[in-house]
Amino acid sequence: MTMTAQPGGGRGNALGLPSGNPMTKVVVSFLAFEVIVFGLAIPGMILVSGMSVAMSVVLGCIGMAVSIVCAVGVPRTWGYLLAWVLQVFAILLGLATPMMYVVGIIFAAIWVSIIVLGRRLDGTPDVR
């Protein structure tokens, strides 16, 4: 098995994608969907798990606010770092309501797929 260097493969950082990568639009769209997911988790925490309204709203709003901040910071390293933390938060929200374990794991898997595909796309200059 031989390894060959791909053009553009070294740019960017270890956490995310370079700012010129076409997948950054997909990342921003994904984070917008996470805003919706965290908003829908609020009634789930209240109705399914019987959590207090105040705690449910606080946890949901934290997730929504961090998703928006990540979407704004995506071209920079801190935006991707915060987005990775957000995926962990989404899974840990399962402590508040078990449905979020499943939803958090699904969204974390999608997040990893986006980053992996974006890095592969960054390695092929013909696509741009």
Secondary structure, DSSP 8 states (H G I E B T S, - for coil): ------TTTT-S-SSS--TT-TTHHHHHHHHHHHHHHHHHHHHHHHHTT---HHHHHHHHHHHHHHHHHHHHHTTSHHHHHHHHHHHHHHHHGGGT-THHHHHHHHHHHHHHHHHHHHHHHHT-GGG-
